[in-house]
Amino acid sequence: MITVDPRSHVPPYEQVREQIRGLIGSGALPAGHRLPPVRRLAADLGLAANTVARAYRELEQEGLLDGRGTRGTFVAATAPADPLSAAADDLVRRARTAGLNRDDLVGLLLARWDDERPRPG
């Protein structure tokens, strides 16, 4: 279900993280589903175990996965319904950690949105 493109400019851990996030959001990985152990998934993908561990760890921090030590890693029961919700949750958490208030964050998003709009000509 997960593939990694070695030619991509996106780091492998991000590719793994985004694909798992998408599978959770689509319902392909339902709450309570046990993910493969880090070492097995890493071997299947031809990656270092630390690469997969980082993807799992970041998804745990987002609340999408529940690491249970030696019992395994599972899709969290309270996983957000879609990947965009997870990204929004992560953005708000990071903004608060950085000391931004609500207005600062909204201003930053609007500035980024305007920077990404296609320009005429």
MDAnalysis code that builds the backbone (N, CA, C; Angstrom):
import MDAnalysis as mda
import numpy as np

u = mda.Universe.empty(363, n_residues=121, atom_resindex=np.repeat(np.arange(121), 3), trajectory=True)
u.add_TopologyAttr("name", ["N", "CA", "C"] * 121)
u.add_TopologyAttr("resid", np.arange(1, 122))
u.add_TopologyAttr("resname", ["MET", "ILE", "THR", "VAL", "ASP", "PRO", "ARG", "SER", "HIS", "VAL", "PRO", "PRO", "TYR", "GLU", "GLN", "VAL", "ARG", "GLU", "GLN", "ILE", "ARG", "GLY", "LEU", "ILE", "GLY", "SER", "GLY", "ALA", "LEU", "PRO", "ALA", "GLY", "HIS", "ARG", "LEU", "PRO", "PRO", "VAL", "ARG", "ARG", "LEU", "ALA", "ALA", "ASP", "LEU", "GLY", "LEU", "ALA", "ALA", "ASN", "THR", "VAL", "ALA", "ARG", "ALA", "TYR", "ARG", "GLU", "LEU", "GLU", "GLN", "GLU", "GLY", "LEU", "LEU", "ASP", "GLY", "ARG", "GLY", "THR", "ARG", "GLY", "THR", "PHE", "VAL", "ALA", "ALA", "THR", "ALA", "PRO", "ALA", "ASP", "PRO", "LEU", "SER", "ALA", "ALA", "ALA", "ASP", "ASP", "LEU", "VAL", "ARG", "ARG", "ALA", "ARG", "THR", "ALA", "GLY", "LEU", "ASN", "ARG", "ASP", "ASP", "LEU", "VAL", "GLY", "LEU", "LEU", "LEU", "ALA", "ARG", "TRP", "ASP", "ASP", "GLU", "ARG", "PRO", "ARG", "PRO", "GLY"])
u.atoms.positions = np.array([
    [0.812, -1.197, 0.000],
    [0.000, 0.000, 0.000],
    [0.859, 1.265, 0.000],
    [2.059, 1.179, 0.553],
    [2.935, 2.338, 0.657],
    [4.122, 2.142, -0.270],
    [4.455, 3.191, -0.999],
    [5.625, 3.163, -1.870],
    [6.445, 4.417, -1.631],
    [7.724, 4.328, -1.949],
    [8.612, 5.471, -1.804],
    [9.309, 5.686, -3.148],
    [9.267, 6.915, -3.624],
    [9.928, 7.282, -4.870],
    [11.293, 7.861, -4.532],
    [12.364, 7.116, -4.811],
    [13.698, 7.608, -4.463],
    [14.125, 8.839, -5.266],
    [13.440, 9.114, -6.372],
    [13.776, 10.282, -7.193],
    [13.050, 11.543, -6.752],
    [12.113, 11.385, -5.831],
    [11.328, 12.529, -5.371],
    [12.178, 13.470, -4.529],
    [11.844, 14.754, -4.611],
    [12.499, 15.744, -3.756],
    [11.954, 15.683, -2.324],
    [10.851, 14.958, -2.127],
    [10.254, 14.812, -0.800],
    [11.011, 13.711, -0.060],
    [11.506, 14.005, 1.151],
    [12.243, 12.989, 1.908],
    [11.402, 11.727, 2.118],
    [12.045, 10.569, 2.160],
    [11.307, 9.303, 2.310],
    [10.395, 9.253, 3.540],
    [10.852, 9.782, 4.680],
    [9.987, 9.723, 5.864],
    [8.710, 10.509, 5.649],
    [8.803, 11.632, 4.900],
    [7.594, 12.418, 4.619],
    [6.670, 11.683, 3.661],
    [7.255, 10.976, 2.694],
    [6.431, 10.189, 1.779],
    [5.657, 9.119, 2.549],
    [6.345, 8.430, 3.451],
    [5.697, 7.397, 4.263],
    [4.626, 8.025, 5.144],
    [4.966, 9.108, 5.812],
    [4.020, 9.780, 6.707],
    [2.764, 10.228, 5.963],
    [2.955, 10.870, 4.820],
    [1.810, 11.383, 4.065],
    [0.925, 10.256, 3.537],
    [1.549, 9.159, 3.110],
    [0.748, 8.042, 2.609],
    [-0.053, 7.381, 3.725],
    [0.561, 7.214, 4.886],
    [-0.177, 6.642, 6.017],
    [-1.300, 7.585, 6.423],
    [-1.006, 8.890, 6.474],
    [-2.034, 9.881, 6.813],
    [-3.202, 9.775, 5.826],
    [-2.893, 9.654, 4.546],
    [-3.934, 9.530, 3.531],
    [-4.748, 8.258, 3.672],
    [-4.079, 7.145, 3.991],
    [-4.783, 5.876, 4.186],
    [-5.707, 5.937, 5.395],
    [-5.281, 6.628, 6.427],
    [-6.136, 6.806, 7.606],
    [-7.330, 7.685, 7.240],
    [-7.057, 8.792, 6.554],
    [-8.129, 9.720, 6.178],
    [-9.162, 9.099, 5.259],
    [-8.710, 8.191, 4.388],
    [-9.638, 7.561, 3.447],
    [-10.407, 6.404, 4.072],
    [-9.973, 5.987, 5.258],
    [-10.619, 4.853, 5.904],
    [-9.993, 3.514, 5.550],
    [-8.988, 3.521, 4.675],
    [-8.314, 2.275, 4.312],
    [-7.586, 1.676, 5.511],
    [-7.158, 2.530, 6.429],
    [-6.580, 2.089, 7.704],
    [-7.527, 2.570, 8.798],
    [-8.433, 1.722, 9.245],
    [-9.419, 2.145, 10.242],
    [-8.828, 2.219, 11.643],
    [-9.527, 2.890, 12.523],
    [-9.113, 2.987, 13.919],
    [-8.897, 1.592, 14.484],
    [-7.797, 1.437, 15.204],
    [-7.469, 0.156, 15.806],
    [-6.640, -0.760, 14.931],
    [-6.476, -0.410, 13.664],
    [-5.671, -1.242, 12.758],
    [-4.211, -1.229, 13.196],
    [-3.603, -2.396, 13.233],
    [-2.195, -2.494, 13.621],
    [-1.315, -2.319, 12.396],
    [-0.373, -1.381, 12.478],
    [0.577, -1.154, 11.395],
    [1.711, -2.161, 11.484],
    [2.402, -2.378, 10.367],
    [3.541, -3.299, 10.419],
    [4.625, -2.750, 11.343],
    [5.393, -3.632, 11.953],
    [6.510, -3.155, 12.773],
    [7.458, -2.300, 11.939],
    [8.110, -1.360, 12.580],
    [9.015, -0.424, 11.897],
    [10.019, -1.166, 11.031],
    [10.686, -2.142, 11.591],
    [11.745, -2.837, 10.842],
    [11.212, -3.587, 9.636],
    [10.042, -4.181, 9.771],
    [9.480, -4.910, 8.622],
    [9.086, -3.945, 7.505],
    [8.405, -2.840, 7.851],
    [8.018, -1.876, 6.824],
    [9.260, -1.262, 6.183],
    [10.260, -0.963, 6.991],
    [11.506, -0.404, 6.449],
    [12.137, -1.381, 5.467],
    [12.202, -2.652, 5.824],
    [12.786, -3.657, 4.927],
    [11.963, -3.782, 3.648],
    [10.634, -3.777, 3.774],
    [9.766, -3.875, 2.595],
    [9.964, -2.704, 1.641],
    [10.231, -1.519, 2.204],
    [10.378, -0.307, 1.388],
    [11.828, -0.029, 1.001],
    [12.761, -0.787, 1.550],
    [14.175, -0.552, 1.273],
    [14.697, 0.702, 1.948],
    [14.181, 0.970, 3.142],
    [14.569, 2.166, 3.890],
    [15.250, 1.772, 5.195],
    [15.918, 2.734, 5.792],
    [16.471, 2.533, 7.129],
    [15.319, 2.520, 8.131],
    [15.467, 1.726, 9.181],
    [14.421, 1.639, 10.200],
    [14.140, 3.000, 10.826],
    [15.170, 3.827, 11.002],
    [14.969, 5.154, 11.593],
    [14.075, 6.035, 10.735],
    [14.079, 5.825, 9.424],
    [13.234, 6.614, 8.520],
    [11.760, 6.319, 8.799],
    [11.421, 5.040, 8.889],
    [10.040, 4.657, 9.174],
    [9.672, 5.036, 10.604],
    [10.615, 4.861, 11.526],
    [10.352, 5.227, 12.925],
    [10.015, 6.713, 13.038],
    [10.703, 7.539, 12.272],
    [10.413, 8.979, 12.316],
    [9.001, 9.261, 11.804],
    [8.614, 8.610, 10.716],
    [7.260, 8.806, 10.185],
    [6.225, 8.389, 11.226],
    [6.417, 7.225, 11.847],
    [5.489, 6.756, 12.869],
    [5.454, 7.734, 14.038],
    [6.625, 8.173, 14.491],
    [6.714, 9.078, 15.641],
    [5.964, 10.389, 15.362],
    [6.148, 10.947, 14.166],
    [5.458, 12.205, 13.847],
    [3.947, 12.005, 13.755],
    [3.532, 10.853, 13.240],
    [2.098, 10.573, 13.182],
    [1.518, 10.360, 14.582],
    [2.319, 9.815, 15.478],
    [1.894, 9.698, 16.881],
    [1.720, 11.087, 17.483],
    [2.661, 11.985, 17.208],
    [2.583, 13.343, 17.744],
    [1.358, 14.080, 17.216],
    [0.931, 13.728, 16.009],
    [-0.269, 14.344, 15.424],
    [-1.547, 13.709, 15.960],
    [-1.414, 12.621, 16.688],
    [-2.587, 11.950, 17.228],
    [-3.203, 10.934, 16.294],
    [-2.519, 10.623, 15.191],
    [-3.066, 9.662, 14.237],
    [-2.715, 8.222, 14.587],
    [-1.581, 8.023, 15.219],
    [-1.142, 6.679, 15.604],
    [-0.995, 6.593, 17.110],
    [-1.105, 5.380, 17.596],
    [-0.950, 5.097, 19.018],
    [0.111, 4.020, 19.160],
    [1.311, 4.415, 19.611],
    [2.382, 3.461, 19.832],
    [2.202, 2.792, 21.180],
    [2.208, 1.474, 21.179],
    [1.983, 0.724, 22.416],
    [3.198, -0.133, 22.767],
    [4.373, 0.431, 22.563],
    [5.603, -0.270, 22.917],
    [5.758, -1.567, 22.150],
    [6.008, -2.638, 22.871],
    [6.245, -3.931, 22.232],
    [4.980, -4.543, 21.638],
    [3.819, -3.995, 21.966],
    [2.562, -4.523, 21.401],
    [2.296, -4.007, 20.003],
    [2.990, -2.949, 19.591],
    [2.847, -2.462, 18.227],
    [2.361, -1.036, 18.131],
    [2.127, -0.629, 16.900],
    [1.635, 0.714, 16.598],
    [0.291, 0.569, 15.902],
    [-0.687, 1.310, 16.383],
    [-2.062, 1.181, 15.904],
    [-2.597, 2.532, 15.447],
    [-3.581, 2.491, 14.546],
    [-4.280, 3.716, 14.165],
    [-5.085, 4.146, 15.381],
    [-4.935, 5.404, 15.753],
    [-5.602, 5.931, 16.946],
    [-7.115, 5.905, 16.783],
    [-7.789, 5.663, 17.871],
    [-9.255, 5.616, 17.854],
    [-9.855, 6.978, 17.574],
    [-9.119, 8.032, 17.906],
    [-9.653, 9.385, 17.734],
    [-8.987, 10.100, 16.562],
    [-8.540, 9.346, 15.577],
    [-7.861, 9.947, 14.437],
    [-8.786, 10.922, 13.719],
    [-8.259, 12.081, 13.307],
    [-9.075, 13.018, 12.543],
    [-9.658, 12.356, 11.294],
    [-10.779, 12.849, 10.856],
    [-11.497, 12.221, 9.746],
    [-10.792, 12.363, 8.403],
    [-9.962, 13.364, 8.245],
    [-9.305, 13.530, 6.955],
    [-7.901, 14.103, 7.147],
    [-7.048, 13.950, 6.128],
    [-5.666, 14.427, 6.257],
    [-5.563, 15.934, 6.472],
    [-6.481, 16.694, 5.910],
    [-6.426, 18.141, 6.068],
    [-6.692, 18.534, 7.521],
    [-7.584, 17.820, 8.182],
    [-7.828, 18.093, 9.597],
    [-6.587, 17.824, 10.425],
    [-5.892, 16.740, 10.100],
    [-4.651, 16.421, 10.815],
    [-3.606, 17.505, 10.582],
    [-3.504, 17.988, 9.351],
    [-2.538, 19.044, 9.047],
    [-2.899, 20.331, 9.786],
    [-4.197, 20.646, 9.855],
    [-4.632, 21.851, 10.564],
    [-4.325, 21.737, 12.057],
    [-4.586, 20.558, 12.620],
    [-4.269, 20.342, 14.033],
    [-2.778, 20.537, 14.283],
    [-1.956, 19.994, 13.396],
    [-0.509, 20.113, 13.535],
    [-0.074, 21.574, 13.405],
    [-0.657, 22.292, 12.463],
    [-0.309, 23.694, 12.259],
    [-0.651, 24.532, 13.494],
    [-1.822, 24.330, 14.049],
    [-2.227, 25.080, 15.244],
    [-1.297, 24.761, 16.407],
    [-0.985, 23.489, 16.589],
    [-0.085, 23.088, 17.676],
    [1.290, 23.735, 17.512],
    [1.820, 23.722, 16.290],
    [3.136, 24.321, 16.040],
    [3.112, 25.834, 16.216],
    [2.027, 26.478, 15.787],
    [1.914, 27.927, 15.930],
    [1.885, 28.317, 17.402],
    [1.141, 27.575, 18.197],
    [1.081, 27.870, 19.635],
    [2.441, 27.670, 20.282],
    [3.129, 26.602, 19.886],
    [4.469, 26.331, 20.419],
    [5.431, 27.461, 20.060],
    [5.257, 28.024, 18.869],
    [6.116, 29.114, 18.402],
    [5.724, 30.459, 19.011],
    [4.620, 30.499, 19.760],
    [4.208, 31.736, 20.404],
    [3.314, 32.624, 19.547],
    [2.804, 32.102, 18.443],
    [1.911, 32.896, 17.599],
    [0.508, 32.904, 18.192],
    [-0.174, 34.026, 18.026],
    [-1.571, 34.049, 18.430],
    [-2.433, 33.775, 17.195],
    [-3.726, 33.725, 17.392],
    [-4.655, 33.387, 16.307],
    [-4.523, 34.343, 15.123],
    [-4.474, 35.636, 15.401],
    [-4.385, 36.628, 14.331],
    [-3.061, 36.496, 13.560],
    [-1.977, 36.216, 14.281],
    [-0.683, 36.016, 13.613],
    [-0.759, 34.840, 12.647],
    [-1.359, 33.744, 13.104],
    [-1.452, 32.556, 12.270],
    [-2.319, 32.812, 11.045],
    [-3.447, 33.437, 11.245],
    [-4.333, 33.739, 10.110],
    [-3.615, 34.657, 9.113],
    [-2.903, 35.661, 9.621],
    [-2.155, 36.553, 8.741],
    [-1.083, 35.814, 7.954],
    [-0.394, 34.911, 8.618],
    [0.631, 34.108, 7.950],
    [0.016, 33.241, 6.855],
    [-1.109, 32.610, 7.152],
    [-1.773, 31.775, 6.155],
    [-2.241, 32.593, 4.954],
    [-2.827, 33.755, 5.227],
    [-3.286, 34.595, 4.121],
    [-2.120, 35.058, 3.248],
    [-1.011, 35.402, 3.867],
    [0.160, 35.815, 3.099],
    [0.665, 34.662, 2.240],
    [0.713, 33.464, 2.800],
    [1.165, 32.299, 2.038],
    [0.195, 31.981, 0.908],
    [-1.095, 32.095, 1.196],
    [-2.115, 31.820, 0.181],
    [-1.934, 32.767, -0.999],
    [-1.748, 34.039, -0.697],
    [-1.568, 35.027, -1.756],
    [-0.291, 34.784, -2.545],
    [0.767, 34.318, -1.876],
    [2.029, 34.018, -2.560],
    [1.904, 32.849, -3.510],
    [0.982, 31.934, -3.246],
    [0.848, 30.713, -4.041],
    [-0.165, 30.843, -5.189],
    [-0.865, 31.967, -5.249],
    [-1.843, 32.126, -6.329],
    [-1.147, 32.244, -7.663],
    [-1.707, 31.631, -8.691],
    [-1.133, 31.809, -10.038],
    [-1.186, 33.282, -10.411],
    [-0.119, 33.740, -10.975],
    [-0.043, 35.147, -11.387],
    [-0.318, 35.248, -12.889],
    [-1.083, 36.282, -13.283],
    [-1.372, 36.447, -14.721],
    [-0.078, 36.732, -15.505],
    [-0.097, 36.254, -16.759],
    [1.008, 36.561, -17.675],
    [2.116, 35.648, -17.541],
])
